[in-house]
Amino acid sequence: MENLLYIIIGLALLIAGGNWLLKAAVALSLRLSIPKIVIGMTVVSFATSAPELIVSIKAALDGFPDLSLGNVVGSNIANLGLVLAITVILGSIDVRKSFYSTDWPVMMVASLLFFGFIYFDGQLVRYEGIIMVVFLFLFLVYLLRFQKTAVVDEMPEDDIILPWYKTVLYLGIGGTALWGGSELLIDGAVGLASTFGVSDRVIGITVVSVGTSIPELAASIIAILKKEKAISLGNLIGSNIFNLLAVLGITSIITPITVVDQGLLSNDIFWMLGISFLILPLVFIPKGLRLGWRDGVILLLFYVGFIYVTIRQ
């Protein structure tokens, strides 16, 4: 009963936090004259990736490296197979050239960099973490200086420039609500899952990863419903990049991460690479430069397949 209460309160906080964060993101975009996708890929992504960072560092320090790795890999799969799927089922997203010339390639490079570092020796050590964080820093510098609009966005008439104090307040309250909500949701979900004797890796790759992806889901659905599609897509792509380069990068700098359950290397990591690559052909087929409801269904089926295979192992 207590676990169920944690889940309900957590979800309520996540929905409220996503709404506040969106208001702050739109206000920042307008005030600083920065494309909304850049705000989505930086400010919103960092805020919605905070649960992954907190969970991964805590798990690694507490001696549960598989929970840390499973959380990030599973969260990246959930961001695309669950969150993006639901988002584009609710409303199609039209994309522009910079999505496939910059944003998607950087996500793939980050994924392959992580794969190269962990696949052959089964661990992420400090110098590898430093390389990942430096790569993220260079990407952020590029984003802020050169990134152009990557999504054809509907300019809603209710866009208003908030005073700075309100923007900062919404940003702080929204980020805190997302963090608090995800913590409650994870506690409740892990409490329920562990009663069934599920392994750390499976809990991390399924329950915890979905839990820590709920902020992205809340922020993205609210963004789509309010016609802020650039923030929605930017949030998801940016969040996957942050999860790999910042979350695992920073965690491995603090303490080396070693794979315990080999299923992460034989199964999970390939699903992550597969769904990350799948986004590109879906953007072009069947309609050029658009993600629609059919693409959402394909992504959702991919995610269901991943969960089924992972739990059956």
N, C-alpha and C positions, 0 to 999 in steps of 0.2 A: 504493500500500500504506500509506504514511504517513497519507494523508488518511482512509483507511478506519479506521485505528487511532484517529485523533482522534475520529471519529464514534462508535465503540464506547465509548471511555473517557468521552466527553462524555455519552452516554446513561446510562451507569452512575452518573455523578455526579448527573445530573438526577433520577433515580429516588430515590437516597439523599437528596438535598437536599429533594425534595418531601415525603418522609416526615418528616424532621426539622422542616421548616417547619410542617407540619400539626400536629405535636405541640405546638409552641410556640404556634400560633394557638389551638388548643382550650384550652390552659392559660391564655392571656391572657384569652380570652372568659370562662372560669369565674372567674378571680381578680378581674377588673374588673367582672364582671356586665354585660358588653356583649354585645348580640346577635351571634351568630356571623357573620351576613352583614356586619355592620359591620367585624369583624376581617378577614373575607375581602376586603372592598372597600378596606381601608386597609393593614394590615400585610402581608397575603399578596399583595395586588395590587402594592404598592410593591416588594416583594422579587422577584416574578416579572416586573415591568416593568423591573427594573434592567438586564437584558441589552439591552433596546431603547434605554434611555437611554445606556448606554455605547457601543453600536454607533452610534447616531445622532450623538452628539456627536463621536466619533472620525471617522466618515465625513464629517461636515460640515467639520470642521477640516482633514481631509486632502484636501479638494476634491472629495468625491464626494456632492454634495447629493441626487442621485437615489437613491443607496443609502440615505441617511438617511430621505427621504420614503417611498420604496418599502418600506422596512423597517417603518415605523409603519402605513402604510395596509394593506400586506399582512398584517401581524401582527394588526390589528383584524379583517380578514376571516377570517384563520385561526383566531382565538380563537372566533369564532361558527360559522363554516362547517366547521371541523375539530375543534377542541377541545370546544366545547359539543355538537356533533353526536355525537362519540364518547362523551362523558360521559352524555348522555341515552339513547343506545342501550344503554349498560351499566346504567342505572338511571333511572327517571322522576323528575322533580323537580316537586313541588307548590309553587306560589307563592301569595303573599298580596297584598293590595291595594297595599302600599307599593312592591312591585316595579314596578307600572305607573303608580303615582302619583308616584314619586320617582326610582328607580334608572334605569329605561329612559328616561324623559324627559330626565334629565341627560345620559345617553349620547348621545341624539339631538341635544340642544342643543350639546354639545361637538363632535359631528360636523359640524353645520351651521355652527357658529362657525368651525371649521377650513376648511370649504368656502368660506364667505364671504370669509375672509381670503386664501386662496390662488388661488381660481378666476379672479378678474378681472385680477390683475396678475402671477400666476405666482410670487409670492414671499411668504415670511413674514419680517417685519422685527421689530426689537426691541420696539417699542411693542405690536405684536400679541401677541408672546410674553408680555409683561408682563400684558396683559389675560387671556390664557389661564391663566397661573399664579394670578392673583388670583381668577379664577372657580373654579379648583380649590380654593384655600384656603377660599373661602366655602362650597363644597360639603362639604368635610371638617368644617368647624365645624358645619354643619347635621347631617351624619351623626352626629357624636359626641353632639350634644345632643338630636336629635329622632327619629332613625331607629328604627323598630320592626322586629320580626321580619318579613322579607319572604318567607321560605321555611318551609313546614311541615317541620320537621326531626325526624328520628328521634333520640331521646335515647339514645345508646348507654350501656350500663352501665359501659363501661370508661373513661368520662370521669374523669380524675383531675387534681387540682390539683397541678401540679409546683412545687417550690421555685423562687423567683425566679431563682437562679443557673442552674438547669437550663433554665428557659424562655429566658433570655437566651442561654445557650450553644447551645441548639437553633436559636434564631432566627439567631444569627450563623453557625453552621456550615451550617445549611440554606440561608441566603441566599448564602453564599460558594460552596457546592457547586453551586447553581443557576447562579450567575454563571460559575464555572470550567467547568462542564459545557457551558453554552451557547457559551462562547468556543471551546472545543475543537470542538464540533459545527459552529459557523459556519466556523471555519478549514478544517475538513475538507470541508464542503459547498461553500464558495466555491472551494476548491482544485479540487474535482471539476468544478464548473460552469464555471469560467473556462477549463478545458482545452478546452471545447467552443465557446469564443468567444461566450458569452452576454453581453448588455449589462448595465450596472450596474443599470438600473431593473428588468429582468426577474429578475436575481439577487436584488435587494432585495425584490421583490414576491413571489417564490416561495421560493427556497432560504433566504435570510437570515431572511425573515419567519416561515417555518415553524420555522427553528432557534431564533429568539428566542421563539417561542410554545411551544416544548417545555417550558419551566418551568411554564407555565400548564397544559399537558396533563398533566405529571407530577403537579403539585399537585392538579388537579381529579380525575383518575382515582383517585389515592390517597384523596382526600376522599370520593368516591362509594363506593369499596370499603369504607371505614371508616364509612359512613353519615353523613358530615358534609356533607350536601347544601347547607346554607346557605353554608358556606365555599367550596364548589365554584362555585356560581352567582355569589356575591358577588365571588369572585376574578376571574371572567371579565368581568363588567360593569365592575367597578372597574378592571381592567387596561386595558380599552379607553378608559375615561375618563382614566386616568393616561397612557396612550400619547399621546393627543392633547394634553391640557392640560399635563402635566408634561414628557414627553419632547420633544415639538416646541416647547412653550413655552420650556423651559430652553435647548434647542439654539438656537432663534432669538434668544434674548437674548444668548447667547455669540457667535453669528455668524449673520447673515441667511442664510436658505435660499432658493435660487432653483431653480425647476423647469427641468431641462435637456431631458428627454424628455417631449414633450407628451402621450404616451400616459397619463401619470399623471392629467392633467386630462380627457382625452377618454374614458378607460376606467376606470381603477382606482378613482378617487374615487367614481364612481357605483355601482360594485359594493359599496364600503364602506357608502355610504348605504342601498343597497337591502337588504343583509343585516341591517343594524342595525334598519331598519324592520320587516323580516320577522319578527323575534322576537316582536313584539306580537301579530299575528294568530295565530301558532303557539301562543302561551300560551293563547288562548281557544278555538282550533279544533283537533281535534274535541271535546276535553274541556276544560271551563272551568278556567282557572288551573292548567294542568299542561303540562309538556313531557315527551313520551314518545318511544318509539323511532321512531315514524312521523315526528315532527318532526325527529329526529336524521337520518333518511334524507333528508328534504327539504333540510336544511341542508348535508348532505354533497354532495348532487347539485348544489346551488347553488355550492359551493366547487369541485367538479370542473369545472363549466361555466366558472367564472371563470379557473381555471388554463389550461384549454383555449383560451379566447379570448385570454388574455394571451400565451401562448406562440406562438399562430398569427399574432399581429400583426407 
